[in-house]
Amino acid sequence: MSDLDMSSQPQPSFEPAARASARAAPERRQSLVRILFIHRYLADVERCLHELKRLRYTVSSDVVLTPGQFSERMQAEVYDTVIAEYPSSNWQETQALDILRDMKKNIPLVFLVHGLKREMAAELILKGAADCIEVDSIGHLPVAVHRALEEKALRDQRDRAEKDLRRSEARYRALVGNRATEFAAAARTEDFWK
């Protein structure tokens, strides 16, 4: 399998045939994953898609090459995760993470790294990446995607629970505050003390 340099070609869009089968089979719909790839090489993207499909993921994906394309796609579509080549000639360091933060998008980003070193992986994760996968170990990608999506679901669930708790506490304070005000008003009247 040879790498095709896509830097001078128009942005490809992958709409796998598995997407249609997801509509036909509701029981598989839960494993539909919408992925935005930031990658120059079609062969690497196809390997990623193959690994995800091999483990029964139904994948809907798009590919971008530049930060501008990335921002446009993130505004136009909803994605479950982003898989980005690192390093990439069109990007500065962790620019994709910065764009996600600026757009207030809580979407896990997994870096595909050539020549992954532990220190580099730790640095990328500290900066906000969900995971880092060595391109030569692409078989680990489905596990990384699954874990990133599960962690996001848990964070979202925690955030909803905290929001519900704050709302409940506010209602309780309002109710107790109203009762206290009623009690204080009643205590000021002479009938209350008789």
Secondary structure, 3 states (H helix, E strand, C coil): CCCCECCCCCCCEECCCHHHHHHHCHHHHHHEEEEEEECCEHHHHHHHHHHHHHCCCEEEEEEECCHHHHHHHHHHCCCCEEEEEECCCCCCCCHHHHHHHHCCCCCCEEEEECCCCHHHHHHHHHCCCCEEEEHHHHHHHHHHHHHHHHHHHHHHHHHHHHHHHHHHHHHHHHHHHHHHHHHHHHHHCHHHHC
